[in-house]
């Protein structure tokens, strides 16, 4: 019995030591992953050295409300070493509210720093709203620009539910509460209410184009029918100011804003949050699984999946270019 007790105590001691080393390995590898992420997210890092520079920021993918991004732009506006800003845009747009928030933040930044926008491949709908925050817009010849309009989409499952024999009951205070509903055909009153908010937002969008691109009458009417234009077409329609890339942006800053063209251009991250990097979730989950903590690995993988899905979720009115697939 004494021998069995000693064996059990020894086993428990070994298990505690093993757990300790597993935790130590996880922490060490996590630090290594974070260090690698920092190097990837900030390629210029400290190696670029102190001193004045031109900040390069990137607006990429779907645009949503993002307070962290707004605060990052505010910090850039207060920077004493950033002499100017080049904004690269490659976005089909996103929510109308998020696009307005980004436009206002970039407009405030432009009031503090010389700023120019470069459209890399696409600046449609909300992406073009962001582009209009600058007084000067540059795009490549084949870039797609425009899609000036507002969209509100919702499915109608009423026929499907009727086919499978499902009926949805509801009690609401007024007929327009929670309208439109995916469970029933849209009433004329609900459709009229939706059209009213869509057209109101559309008028706001057109007003931005009119005021920021100095377009009126027929010139404005030609560009606000929802279509996209190539860079070559957009320059003739006054939606952009020049065909080119970052080289032309630096040249414009030098000529019009007296910014030294020899200043280094340094990447400025708007969202340096490691938790938003998908590979961090994968790497962390792999490490946890490798050291025997599979339950924690599954939690990390689930968290990464939830955040990825959340980034794709767009609620409300959309200023988004999304070609139909028939």
Buried (B, 14 or more C-beta within 10 A) or exposed (E): EEEEEEEEEEEEEEEEEEEEEBEEBBEEBBEEBBEEBEEEBBEBEEEBEEEBBBBBBBBBEBBBBBEEBBEBBEEBBEBEEBBBBBBBBBBBBBBBBBBBBBBEBBBBBBEBBBBBBBBBBBBBBBBBBBBBBBBBBBBBEEBBBBBBBBBBEEEBBBEEBEEEEEEEEEEEEEEBEEBBBEBBEBBEEBEEBBEEBBEEBBEBBBEBBBEBBEBEEEBBEBBBEBBBBBBBBBBEBBBBBBBBBBEBBBBBBBEEBEBEEEBEBBBBBBEBEEEBBEEBBBBBBBBBBBBEBEEBBEEBBEBBEEEEEEEEEBEEBBBBBEEEEE
